[in-house]
Amino acid sequence: MKANTHPQWFAETKVTCACGNSFITGSTLPEIRVEICSACHPLFTGQQRFVDTLGQVDRFVKKTEVSKVKKEERIRILEARKNKKEETKKDRPSLKDLLMQARKQMVS
């Protein structure tokens, strides 16, 4: 077997949360800092809390607002296209109308 392939194991690694809670566990790192732990996580506490890491919530809200605006704009564009098609259809007679006119001309 190769020697020195495994990382060093720290049996007493201190884990510190942003809420102030800390506990001891085993890890390959001597000290760990986390943002959420079981003492402050909404699943365990039952309280809803927004955790905004580097403005992620703000970016999400901004994206949803932009998508709403784009969706409304797209709907307006599609309606304009539909209206334009209907207007061009009104200007030109249909094939049925052309055939009826040709029959009338042949009879007269």
VODREN-577584 format. One line per 5 residues: their letters; for each residue x, y, z of N, C-alpha, C, O, CB. Coordinates in nm, 3 decimals. Glycine has a CB too. Layout:
N
A) X:Y:Z:X:Y:Z:X:Y:Z:X:Y:Z:X:Y:Z ~ ...
// end
This chain:
108
MKANT) 0.083:-0.118:0.000:0.000:0.000:0.000:0.087:0.125:0.000:0.199:0.125:0.052:-0.094:0.000:0.120 ~ 0.033:0.231:-0.060:0.106:0.357:-0.060:0.095:0.423:0.077:-0.010:0.419:0.142:0.053:0.451:-0.169 ~ 0.202:0.483:0.116:0.203:0.554:0.244:0.157:0.698:0.224:0.175:0.754:0.115:0.344:0.550:0.309 ~ 0.099:0.758:0.328:0.058:0.899:0.330:-0.045:0.935:0.222:-0.036:1.042:0.163:0.180:0.987:0.315 ~ -0.141:0.847:0.196:-0.244:0.878:0.097:-0.368:0.938:0.163:-0.446:1.006:0.096:-0.282:0.753:0.020
HPQWF) -0.387:0.915:0.289:-0.505:0.965:0.360:-0.475:1.099:0.427:-0.364:1.121:0.474:-0.554:0.863:0.465 ~ -0.574:1.190:0.432:-0.552:1.318:0.500:-0.547:1.300:0.651:-0.589:1.197:0.705:-0.663:1.418:0.462 ~ -0.496:1.401:0.717:-0.486:1.396:0.864:-0.626:1.407:0.923:-0.707:1.488:0.878:-0.393:1.509:0.919 ~ -0.654:1.326:1.026:-0.785:1.323:1.091:-0.778:1.396:1.223:-0.693:1.367:1.308:-0.833:1.179:1.111 ~ -0.870:1.493:1.241:-0.879:1.566:1.367:-1.002:1.514:1.440:-1.115:1.533:1.394:-0.887:1.721:1.343
AETKV) -0.981:1.449:1.552:-1.090:1.386:1.627:-1.179:1.490:1.696:-1.298:1.467:1.716:-1.035:1.289:1.730 ~ -1.121:1.604:1.732:-1.198:1.707:1.801:-1.197:1.837:1.720:-1.126:1.932:1.752:-1.141:1.732:1.943 ~ -1.276:1.839:1.616:-1.290:1.958:1.533:-1.404:2.041:1.587:-1.514:1.990:1.610:-1.314:1.921:1.384 ~ -1.379:2.170:1.608:-1.483:2.259:1.659:-1.558:2.320:1.541:-1.498:2.382:1.452:-1.421:2.371:1.750 ~ -1.691:2.302:1.541:-1.778:2.358:1.438:-1.849:2.478:1.500:-1.915:2.465:1.604:-1.880:2.251:1.383
TCACG) -1.835:2.595:1.437:-1.896:2.718:1.488:-1.996:2.770:1.386:-1.965:2.783:1.268:-1.788:2.825:1.521 ~ -2.117:2.799:1.433:-2.223:2.849:1.346:-2.230:3.001:1.355:-2.180:3.060:1.451:-2.359:2.785:1.384 ~ -2.292:3.063:1.256:-2.310:3.209:1.256:-2.402:3.254:1.368:-2.394:3.369:1.412:-2.365:3.256:1.121 ~ -2.490:3.166:1.416:-2.581:3.202:1.524:-2.512:3.198:1.660:-2.569:3.244:1.759:-2.701:3.108:1.524 ~ -2.391:3.145:1.666:-2.318:3.139:1.792:-2.309:2.999:1.850:-2.231:2.976:1.942:-2.381:3.229:1.891
NSFIT) -2.385:2.907:1.799:-2.382:2.769:1.846:-2.252:2.702:1.801:-2.204:2.728:1.691:-2.505:2.690:1.795 ~ -2.195:2.618:1.886:-2.076:2.543:1.848:-2.083:2.403:1.906:-2.146:2.380:2.009:-1.947:2.615:1.896 ~ -2.018:2.309:1.836:-2.013:2.171:1.883:-1.886:2.106:1.830:-1.820:2.160:1.742:-2.139:2.091:1.838 ~ -1.854:1.989:1.885:-1.732:1.917:1.851:-1.768:1.794:1.768:-1.864:1.723:1.797:-1.653:1.875:1.979 ~ -1.688:1.771:1.663:-1.707:1.654:1.578:-1.572:1.613:1.521:-1.471:1.677:1.551:-1.809:1.684:1.463
GSTLP) -1.567:1.508:1.442:-1.444:1.466:1.379:-1.440:1.509:1.233:-1.543:1.504:1.165:-1.428:1.314:1.389 ~ -1.323:1.552:1.185:-1.313:1.599:1.048:-1.166:1.600:1.004:-1.075:1.579:1.084:-1.375:1.739:1.034 ~ -1.146:1.626:0.874:-1.010:1.643:0.823:-0.965:1.788:0.833:-0.850:1.820:0.801:-1.001:1.595:0.678 ~ -1.055:1.877:0.877:-1.021:2.017:0.901:-1.014:2.044:1.050:-1.094:1.987:1.125:-1.124:2.111:0.833 ~ -0.922:2.127:1.097:-0.912:2.152:1.241:-1.024:2.238:1.295:-1.060:2.225:1.412:-0.781:2.216:1.271
EIRVE) -1.082:2.327:1.212:-1.191:2.414:1.257:-1.284:2.442:1.139:-1.237:2.462:1.027:-1.135:2.548:1.317 ~ -1.416:2.442:1.164:-1.514:2.462:1.058:-1.610:2.573:1.100:-1.657:2.576:1.214:-1.591:2.331:1.028 ~ -1.640:2.664:1.006:-1.739:2.770:1.029:-1.854:2.747:0.930:-1.831:2.732:0.810:-1.676:2.915:1.013 ~ -1.978:2.746:0.983:-2.096:2.724:0.900:-2.194:2.839:0.921:-2.187:2.912:1.021:-2.163:2.588:0.934 ~ -2.287:2.855:0.825:-2.386:2.961:0.833:-2.514:2.915:0.904:-2.579:2.994:0.972:-2.420:3.012:0.695
ICSAC) -2.548:2.789:0.889:-2.671:2.735:0.947:-2.640:2.602:1.015:-2.568:2.519:0.961:-2.783:2.718:0.839 ~ -2.695:2.584:1.133:-2.680:2.457:1.204:-2.817:2.409:1.250:-2.918:2.473:1.219:-2.582:2.471:1.327 ~ -2.823:2.300:1.322:-2.951:2.246:1.367:-3.018:2.336:1.470:-3.140:2.326:1.489:-2.931:2.108:1.426 ~ -2.944:2.424:1.535:-3.003:2.513:1.634:-3.077:2.630:1.569:-3.168:2.688:1.629:-2.896:2.566:1.727 ~ -3.039:2.667:1.445:-3.102:2.782:1.381:-3.168:2.749:1.248:-3.226:2.839:1.186:-3.000:2.890:1.360
HPLFT) -3.162:2.626:1.201:-3.222:2.590:1.073:-3.373:2.588:1.085:-3.426:2.535:1.183:-3.169:2.453:1.025 ~ -3.447:2.645:0.987:-3.593:2.651:0.994:-3.661:2.514:1.004:-3.767:2.503:1.064:-3.646:2.723:0.873 ~ -3.600:2.411:0.946:-3.660:2.278:0.954:-3.665:2.229:1.099:-3.762:2.164:1.139:-3.580:2.179:0.868 ~ -3.562:2.258:1.176:-3.555:2.210:1.314:-3.623:2.305:1.412:-3.678:2.260:1.513:-3.411:2.190:1.355 ~ -3.622:2.436:1.385:-3.679:2.533:1.478:-3.826:2.559:1.453:-3.898:2.598:1.545:-3.604:2.663:1.469
GQQRF) -3.874:2.537:1.329:-4.013:2.563:1.296:-4.041:2.708:1.264:-4.156:2.744:1.240:-4.100:2.519:1.409 ~ -3.940:2.792:1.263:-3.955:2.934:1.232:-3.905:2.960:1.091:-3.800:2.909:1.051:-3.880:3.023:1.335 ~ -3.981:3.040:1.018:-3.937:3.073:0.883:-3.843:3.192:0.891:-3.873:3.294:0.953:-4.059:3.105:0.790 ~ -3.728:3.176:0.828:-3.629:3.283:0.831:-3.556:3.284:0.697:-3.515:3.179:0.647:-3.529:3.266:0.950 ~ -3.541:3.402:0.641:-3.469:3.414:0.515:-3.321:3.430:0.544:-3.281:3.517:0.622:-3.522:3.532:0.430
VDTLG) -3.241:3.348:0.481:-3.097:3.357:0.493:-3.046:3.410:0.360:-3.048:3.340:0.259:-3.031:3.219:0.530 ~ -3.001:3.533:0.361:-2.957:3.598:0.237:-2.805:3.595:0.231:-2.738:3.673:0.298:-3.010:3.744:0.228 ~ -2.753:3.504:0.151:-2.609:3.491:0.134:-2.569:3.567:0.009:-2.605:3.527:-0.102:-2.566:3.343:0.125 ~ -2.498:3.673:0.026:-2.446:3.754:-0.083:-2.557:3.805:-0.175:-2.538:3.811:-0.297:-2.346:3.674:-0.164 ~ -2.673:3.841:-0.119:-2.780:3.900:-0.197:-2.855:3.804:-0.286:-2.912:3.847:-0.387:-2.726:4.009:-0.278
QVDRF) -2.857:3.676:-0.255:-2.923:3.578:-0.340:-3.074:3.601:-0.346:-3.136:3.585:-0.451:-2.894:3.436:-0.291 ~ -3.134:3.637:-0.233:-3.279:3.662:-0.231:-3.311:3.783:-0.317:-3.407:3.780:-0.394:-3.330:3.683:-0.086 ~ -3.233:3.889:-0.306:-3.255:4.009:-0.387:-3.240:3.979:-0.535:-3.318:4.027:-0.617:-3.159:4.120:-0.345 ~ -3.139:3.900:-0.571:-3.120:3.864:-0.711:-3.237:3.782:-0.762:-3.281:3.801:-0.875:-2.990:3.786:-0.729 ~ -3.289:3.691:-0.680:-3.403:3.609:-0.720:-3.526:3.696:-0.743:-3.596:3.680:-0.843:-3.433:3.502:-0.615
VKKTE) -3.552:3.788:-0.651:-3.667:3.878:-0.664:-3.653:3.963:-0.790:-3.750:3.984:-0.863:-3.681:3.969:-0.539 ~ -3.533:4.011:-0.815:-3.508:4.093:-0.935:-3.532:4.011:-1.062:-3.592:4.061:-1.157:-3.364:4.148:-0.934 ~ -3.485:3.886:-1.064:-3.505:3.799:-1.180:-3.654:3.775:-1.205:-3.697:3.776:-1.321:-3.433:3.665:-1.160 ~ -3.732:3.753:-1.100:-3.875:3.728:-1.117:-3.945:3.852:-1.170:-4.036:3.841:-1.253:-3.938:3.683:-0.985 ~ -3.905:3.971:-1.125:-3.965:4.094:-1.176:-3.931:4.113:-1.323:-4.017:4.151:-1.403:-3.917:4.215:-1.094
VSKVK) -3.806:4.087:-1.359:-3.765:4.101:-1.499:-3.840:4.001:-1.587:-3.882:4.034:-1.698:-3.612:4.080:-1.513 ~ -3.857:3.879:-1.537:-3.928:3.779:-1.616:-4.075:3.816:-1.635:-4.132:3.789:-1.741:-3.918:3.641:-1.550 ~ -4.137:3.878:-1.535:-4.275:3.922:-1.549:-4.286:4.029:-1.657:-4.378:4.025:-1.739:-4.329:3.976:-1.416 ~ -4.193:4.124:-1.658:-4.194:4.230:-1.757:-4.175:4.171:-1.897:-4.245:4.208:-1.991:-4.085:4.334:-1.727 ~ -4.079:4.079:-1.910:-4.054:4.016:-2.040:-4.175:3.935:-2.087:-4.205:3.933:-2.207:-3.932:3.926:-2.032
KEERI) -4.243:3.869:-1.995:-4.360:3.790:-2.030:-4.472:3.881:-2.082:-4.537:3.849:-2.182:-4.409:3.708:-1.909 ~ -4.494:3.993:-2.014:-4.597:4.087:-2.059:-4.561:4.143:-2.197:-4.649:4.158:-2.283:-4.613:4.201:-1.958 ~ -4.434:4.174:-2.218:-4.390:4.226:-2.347:-4.410:4.122:-2.456:-4.454:4.155:-2.566:-4.243:4.268:-2.340 ~ -4.378:3.998:-2.427:-4.395:3.889:-2.523:-4.542:3.872:-2.560:-4.574:3.849:-2.676:-4.338:3.757:-2.466 ~ -4.630:3.882:-2.462:-4.774:3.870:-2.487:-4.820:3.982:-2.580:-4.897:3.958:-2.672:-4.854:3.873:-2.353
RILEA) -4.772:4.105:-2.556:-4.809:4.217:-2.643:-4.759:4.195:-2.787:-4.830:4.224:-2.883:-4.751:4.348:-2.587 ~ -4.638:4.143:-2.800:-4.582:4.117:-2.933:-4.665:4.011:-3.005:-4.697:4.028:-3.123:-4.436:4.071:-2.923 ~ -4.701:3.904:-2.936:-4.780:3.797:-2.998:-4.919:3.847:-3.037:-4.970:3.810:-3.143:-4.793:3.679:-2.902 ~ -4.980:3.932:-2.953:-5.110:3.987:-2.988:-5.100:4.077:-3.111:-5.188:4.074:-3.197:-5.168:4.065:-2.870 ~ -4.994:4.156:-3.118:-4.975:4.244:-3.234:-4.958:4.161:-3.362:-5.013:4.196:-3.466:-4.852:4.335:-3.214
RKNKK) -4.883:4.052:-3.353:-4.867:3.964:-3.470:-5.000:3.904:-3.512:-5.031:3.897:-3.631:-4.766:3.853:-3.438 ~ -5.078:3.861:-3.413:-5.208:3.800:-3.443:-5.300:3.901:-3.509:-5.369:3.868:-3.606:-5.273:3.745:-3.314 ~ -5.303:4.023:-3.458:-5.387:4.127:-3.517:-5.342:4.160:-3.659:-5.425:4.183:-3.747:-5.384:4.254:-3.431 ~ -5.212:4.162:-3.681:-5.159:4.190:-3.814:-5.200:4.081:-3.913:-5.237:4.111:-4.027:-5.005:4.203:-3.808 ~ -5.193:3.955:-3.870:-5.235:3.845:-3.957:-5.384:3.856:-3.990:-5.424:3.832:-4.104:-5.205:3.709:-3.890
EETKK) -5.465:3.890:-3.892:-5.609:3.902:-3.915:-5.639:4.015:-4.013:-5.728:4.003:-4.097:-5.683:3.925:-3.781 ~ -5.565:4.125:-4.002:-5.587:4.237:-4.094:-5.549:4.198:-4.236:-5.620:4.234:-4.330:-5.505:4.360:-4.050 ~ -5.439:4.125:-4.253:-5.400:4.084:-4.388:-5.500:3.985:-4.446:-5.523:3.984:-4.567:-5.259:4.022:-4.388 ~ -5.559:3.903:-4.362:-5.661:3.809:-4.409:-5.785:3.883:-4.456:-5.850:3.840:-4.551:-5.697:3.709:-4.298 ~ -5.818:3.992:-4.390:-5.936:4.069:-4.428:-5.913:4.139:-4.563:-6.007:4.155:-4.641:-5.970:4.172:-4.319
DRPSL) -5.791:4.180:-4.589:-5.761:4.250:-4.712:-5.770:4.158:-4.834:-5.814:4.201:-4.940:-5.623:4.311:-4.704 ~ -5.728:4.034:-4.820:-5.726:3.941:-4.933:-5.848:3.849:-4.926:-5.884:3.802:-4.818:-5.596:3.857:-4.933 ~ -5.911:3.824:-5.041:-6.024:3.731:-5.039:-5.973:3.587:-5.025:-5.862:3.554:-5.065:-6.110:3.745:-5.169 ~ -6.058:3.504:-4.967:-6.021:3.363:-4.949:-6.035:3.288:-5.081:-6.092:3.340:-5.177:-6.108:3.297:-4.840 ~ -5.984:3.169:-5.086:-5.993:3.085:-5.206:-6.139:3.055:-5.241:-6.176:3.049:-5.358:-5.914:2.954:-5.185
KDLLM) -6.219:3.036:-5.139:-6.362:3.009:-5.159:-6.428:3.128:-5.228:-6.508:3.111:-5.321:-6.431:2.977:-5.024 ~ -6.396:3.248:-5.181:-6.453:3.368:-5.243:-6.409:3.382:-5.388:-6.490:3.417:-5.474:-6.412:3.493:-5.164 ~ -6.282:3.354:-5.416:-6.231:3.363:-5.553:-6.302:3.264:-5.645:-6.335:3.298:-5.759:-6.081:3.338:-5.555 ~ -6.325:3.142:-5.598:-6.395:3.041:-5.677:-6.539:3.082:-5.704:-6.590:3.062:-5.814:-6.391:2.905:-5.606 ~ -6.605:3.138:-5.603:-6.743:3.182:-5.621:-6.750:3.294:-5.724:-6.842:3.296:-5.807:-6.802:3.229:-5.487
QARKQ) -6.656:3.387:-5.721:-6.653:3.495:-5.820:-6.629:3.439:-5.960:-6.692:3.484:-6.057:-6.542:3.598:-5.784 ~ -6.539:3.343:-5.972:-6.511:3.283:-6.104:-6.634:3.213:-6.158:-6.659:3.223:-6.278:-6.393:3.184:-6.095 ~ -6.712:3.142:-6.076:-6.832:3.073:-6.119:-6.936:3.175:-6.168:-7.002:3.154:-6.270:-6.890:2.988:-6.004 ~ -6.949:3.284:-6.093:-7.045:3.388:-6.131:-7.008:3.448:-6.265:-7.096:3.476:-6.347:-7.052:3.498:-6.023 ~ -6.878:3.469:-6.289:-6.834:3.526:-6.415:-6.858:3.430:-6.532:-6.892:3.472:-6.642:-6.686:3.564:-6.407
MVS) -6.840:3.300:-6.506:-6.861:3.201:-6.612:-7.009:3.193:-6.649:-7.043:3.177:-6.766:-6.810:3.062:-6.568 ~ -7.096:3.203:-6.551:-7.240:3.193:-6.574:-7.288:3.316:-6.650:-7.374:3.303:-6.738:-7.317:3.179:-6.441 ~ -7.237:3.432:-6.621:-7.286:3.553:-6.687:-7.226:3.577:-6.820:-7.259:3.675:-6.886:-7.262:3.669:-6.604
// end
